Amino acid sequence: MLDDTDTPQGTVTGPGQVIADAHRWMRGHGTYVHDDQVLASVAGTLERVNKLVSVRPLRTKYRGEVGDLVIGRIVEVGPKRWKVETHASQNAVLMLSSINLPGGIQRRKLESDELQMRTFFQEGDLLVAEVQAFFGDGAMSLHTRSLKYGKLKNGQLVTIPPSLVLRQKSHFHSLAALGVDLIIGLNGYVWVSKTVQKEVRMDGEEAGFGEESGEGVYSGENEDIPPATRLTISRVALLITLLARYCVPLSADLVLDAHDAAIALVGDGADGLRRLARPEVGDEVLRRVAQGRE
């Protein structure tokens, strides 16, 4: 139960669990009051803002906020805009005016740019973007006007409940020891890809994972990925799915710990990856991770 000290964001609660004293805390969404105590009404993660306590359901659609980093998939190309599926209740919108042109050219978008929209993004493309604003109907407006954002390639997409993604200072993580990069979208989409060297522009801004500042920024061609790196990407993706199955909030450090435990248990070959998919092996990996964090 909550006291006056800080409680970690993301603590998992169950229906009917006592989470706070009603005399000292205000109840928010996902809670109710009984016998002067605040109880959780759904299974989810605990959130607190000052003296307001709420529970975000584990199984829910993503509800975005301005400034959120999200990963999405292009589902429709329309006039001066793309529709993007982002695990939310409705598709987000990426306007033509909200992207960078190849080569980083800064100018107003012309009719010729509108005719070439499918050379930038087409149906099925994955991208990482930032929530810029909301339209009157509640749809999110996205932008990719930064070298950190743009089209994704050389990797694998993993889907987890958005409630298991905690807000962090940065959602771009380079797991140098494994040779892979992680982009953890607040909408529950996680991108696992091979590590790339980030370019640095004259103004000091770094290009994002897999993005270049030149003409190749909208290329959909995947690079050659060594078999060992492909195995690592698949292993990390499987471990993220495993952690989500047990409702464990995701972090880069936790992924590294789980990967070390998996390698120690089943090895780093293809046979080990197949063994890792077995429920009993996954349970043992999580048990070792929990022991190592005690």
C-alpha positions in Angstrom: 0.0 0.0 0.0 1.2 3.5 -0.8 2.7 5.6 2.0 4.1 9.1 1.9 7.4 7.9 0.3 7.9 7.6 -3.4 6.5 4.4 -5.0 8.0 3.2 -8.2 6.0 3.9 -11.3 4.8 0.7 -13.0 4.1 -1.4 -9.9 1.7 -4.1 -11.0 -1.6 -4.4 -9.1 -4.6 -6.7 -9.2 -8.4 -6.2 -8.9 -9.4 -5.7 -5.3 -5.9 -5.0 -4.1 -5.6 -2.2 -1.5 -3.3 0.4 -2.9 -3.8 3.5 -0.7 -5.5 5.2 2.3 -8.5 7.1 1.0 -7.9 9.8 3.7 -4.5 10.6 2.3 -4.8 9.9 -1.4 -7.3 10.9 -4.2 -8.6 8.1 -6.3 -8.2 8.2 -10.1 -9.1 6.0 -13.0 -9.0 2.3 -12.4 -9.7 2.6 -8.6 -12.6 2.7 -6.2 -13.0 3.4 -2.5 -14.2 0.8 0.1 -13.9 1.0 3.9 -11.8 4.2 3.7 -9.3 2.5 1.4 -8.5 2.9 -2.3 -8.6 -0.4 -4.2 -7.6 -1.3 -7.7 -10.6 -2.1 -10.0 -8.5 -3.5 -12.8 -5.3 -5.4 -13.3 -2.7 -2.9 -14.3 0.2 -0.7 -13.4 0.2 1.8 -10.6 0.6 5.5 -11.4 0.7 8.5 -9.1 0.7 12.3 -9.7 1.2 14.2 -6.4 -1.7 12.8 -4.3 -3.7 11.3 -7.1 -3.3 7.6 -7.6 -4.6 5.6 -10.6 -4.2 2.2 -12.3 -3.6 1.9 -16.0 -5.1 -1.4 -17.3 -2.6 -3.9 -18.7 -4.8 -4.6 -21.7 -5.8 -1.3 -23.2 -5.3 0.7 -26.4 -2.6 3.3 -26.4 -3.6 6.8 -25.3 -1.0 9.2 -26.6 0.4 12.5 -25.2 2.2 15.3 -26.9 5.9 14.5 -27.1 5.5 10.8 -27.0 7.8 8.7 -29.1 5.8 6.1 -31.1 6.4 3.4 -33.7 3.8 2.9 -36.4 3.0 1.3 -39.7 1.8 3.2 -42.8 -1.7 1.9 -43.7 -2.9 4.5 -46.2 -1.4 7.2 -48.4 -3.7 10.2 -48.9 -3.6 13.8 -50.2 -0.7 15.4 -48.4 -0.9 12.9 -45.5 -0.3 9.3 -44.4 -2.5 7.3 -42.1 -0.4 5.5 -39.5 -1.5 2.6 -37.3 -0.1 3.1 -33.8 -1.9 0.6 -31.5 -4.3 3.4 -30.6 -8.1 3.5 -31.0 -7.8 5.4 -34.3 -5.1 5.9 -36.9 -2.6 8.7 -36.5 -1.9 11.2 -39.2 1.5 12.2 -40.6 1.3 15.3 -42.8 3.6 15.8 -45.7 4.6 19.1 -44.1 5.8 17.2 -41.0 8.6 15.3 -42.6 12.1 16.1 -43.7 12.9 16.0 -47.4 15.8 13.8 -48.6 19.1 15.5 -48.0 17.7 17.6 -45.1 16.4 20.3 -47.5 14.4 23.0 -45.7 11.6 24.4 -47.9 7.9 24.4 -48.4 6.5 21.2 -49.8 5.4 21.5 -53.5 2.9 19.7 -55.7 5.8 17.7 -57.0 6.5 16.4 -53.5 2.9 15.3 -53.2 3.3 13.3 -56.4 6.3 11.5 -54.9 4.8 10.7 -51.5 5.1 6.9 -52.0 8.9 7.4 -52.5 9.0 8.7 -48.9 6.6 6.3 -47.2 4.3 3.7 -48.7 1.8 1.2 -47.3 3.5 -1.3 -44.9 6.5 0.9 -44.0 7.4 1.1 -40.4 8.5 4.4 -38.9 9.4 6.0 -35.6 7.9 9.5 -35.0 6.9 11.9 -32.2 3.4 13.0 -31.3 3.1 16.6 -32.3 -0.5 17.5 -31.5 -4.1 16.2 -31.6 -6.8 16.9 -34.1 -10.4 17.8 -33.1 -11.5 14.2 -33.5 -8.8 12.9 -31.1 -6.5 11.6 -33.8 -2.8 12.1 -33.2 -0.7 14.3 -35.5 2.9 12.9 -35.9 6.1 14.4 -37.2 9.5 13.0 -38.2 11.4 16.4 -38.5 14.5 15.0 -36.7 17.3 12.7 -37.8 16.3 10.5 -34.9 13.0 9.7 -36.6 12.0 8.2 -39.9 11.7 4.9 -41.7 12.8 1.7 -39.9 14.7 -1.2 -41.4 17.2 -3.9 -40.6 15.2 -5.3 -37.7 12.2 -6.9 -36.2 9.0 -5.5 -34.6 7.7 -6.7 -31.2 4.4 -5.8 -29.8 3.8 -5.6 -26.0 1.0 -3.9 -23.9 1.6 -0.1 -23.8 1.2 -0.2 -20.0 4.5 -2.1 -19.7 6.5 0.8 -21.3 7.7 3.3 -18.7 8.5 6.9 -19.7 12.3 7.4 -19.8 14.7 10.1 -20.6 15.5 8.4 -23.9 13.7 5.6 -25.7 16.6 4.9 -28.0 19.0 2.3 -26.6 22.2 0.8 -28.0 23.0 -2.6 -26.6 26.6 -2.4 -27.8 27.5 -5.7 -26.1 25.0 -7.5 -28.2 25.4 -5.5 -31.4 21.7 -4.6 -31.5 19.7 -1.4 -31.0 16.3 -1.0 -29.3 13.7 1.7 -29.9 11.0 1.4 -27.2 7.8 3.1 -28.4 5.4 4.4 -25.7 2.6 2.8 -27.8 3.9 -0.7 -27.0 5.8 -1.3 -30.3 9.4 -2.1 -29.8 12.0 -2.2 -32.7 15.0 -4.5 -32.4 17.6 -3.9 -35.1 21.3 -4.3 -35.8 23.6 -1.6 -34.4 24.5 1.1 -36.9 26.9 4.0 -36.7 25.1 7.2 -36.1 26.1 10.1 -38.3 26.7 13.5 -36.8 25.8 16.7 -38.7 27.6 20.0 -38.5 25.1 21.3 -35.9 25.9 18.3 -33.7 22.6 16.4 -34.0 23.0 12.7 -34.4 21.1 10.7 -36.9 18.7 8.1 -35.5 19.2 4.3 -35.5 19.2 3.2 -39.1 18.7 6.7 -40.5 21.1 8.7 -42.7 21.2 12.4 -43.4 21.5 11.9 -47.2 19.4 10.5 -50.0 19.2 7.1 -48.4 16.9 8.3 -45.5 13.8 6.9 -47.2 15.3 3.8 -48.7 13.5 0.6 -47.9 16.4 -1.7 -48.7 17.6 -3.8 -45.8 21.4 -4.2 -45.4 23.1 -7.5 -45.2 22.9 -8.8 -41.7 25.3 -11.5 -40.5 23.6 -14.8 -39.3 24.9 -14.3 -35.7 23.3 -10.8 -35.6 20.0 -12.2 -36.9 20.0 -14.8 -34.1 20.7 -12.1 -31.5 17.9 -9.9 -32.9 15.5 -12.9 -32.8 16.6 -13.8 -29.3 16.1 -10.3 -27.9 12.7 -10.1 -29.6 11.7 -13.4 -28.0 12.9 -12.3 -24.6 10.9 -9.1 -24.8 7.8 -11.1 -25.6 8.6 -13.4 -22.6 9.0 -10.5 -20.2 5.7 -9.0 -21.4 3.9 -12.4 -20.9 4.8 -12.1 -17.2 3.8 -8.4 -17.1 7.3 -7.2 -16.4 7.8 -3.4 -17.3 10.4 -3.2 -20.1 13.8 -1.6 -19.8 17.1 -2.0 -21.7 19.0 -3.2 -18.5 16.4 -5.9 -18.0 16.7 -7.1 -21.6 20.5 -7.4 -21.1 20.1 -9.4 -17.9 17.6 -11.7 -19.6 19.9 -12.2 -22.5 22.8 -13.1 -20.3 20.6 -15.6 -18.4 19.4 -17.1 -21.7 22.9 -17.5 -23.1 24.1 -19.2 -19.9 21.1 -21.6 -20.0 20.7 -22.5 -23.7 23.8 -21.1 -25.5 23.9 -18.7 -28.4 23.1 -21.1 -31.4 20.0 -21.7 -33.4 19.1 -24.8 -31.3 19.3 -22.7 -28.1 16.9 -20.2 -29.7 14.4 -23.0 -30.4 14.8 -24.2 -26.8 14.2 -20.7 -25.5 10.8 -20.7 -27.0 9.7 -23.5 -24.7 7.6 -22.3 -21.7 9.6 -24.2 -19.1 12.9 -22.7 -20.4 11.4 -19.2 -20.4 10.3 -19.7 -16.8 13.8 -20.6 -15.8 15.3 -17.6 -17.5 13.0 -15.3 -15.7 13.7 -17.0 -12.4 17.4 -16.5 -12.9 16.9 -12.8 -13.8 14.8 -12.3 -10.6 17.5 -14.0 -8.5 20.2 -11.8 -10.0 18.2 -8.6 -9.1 17.6 -9.6 -5.5 
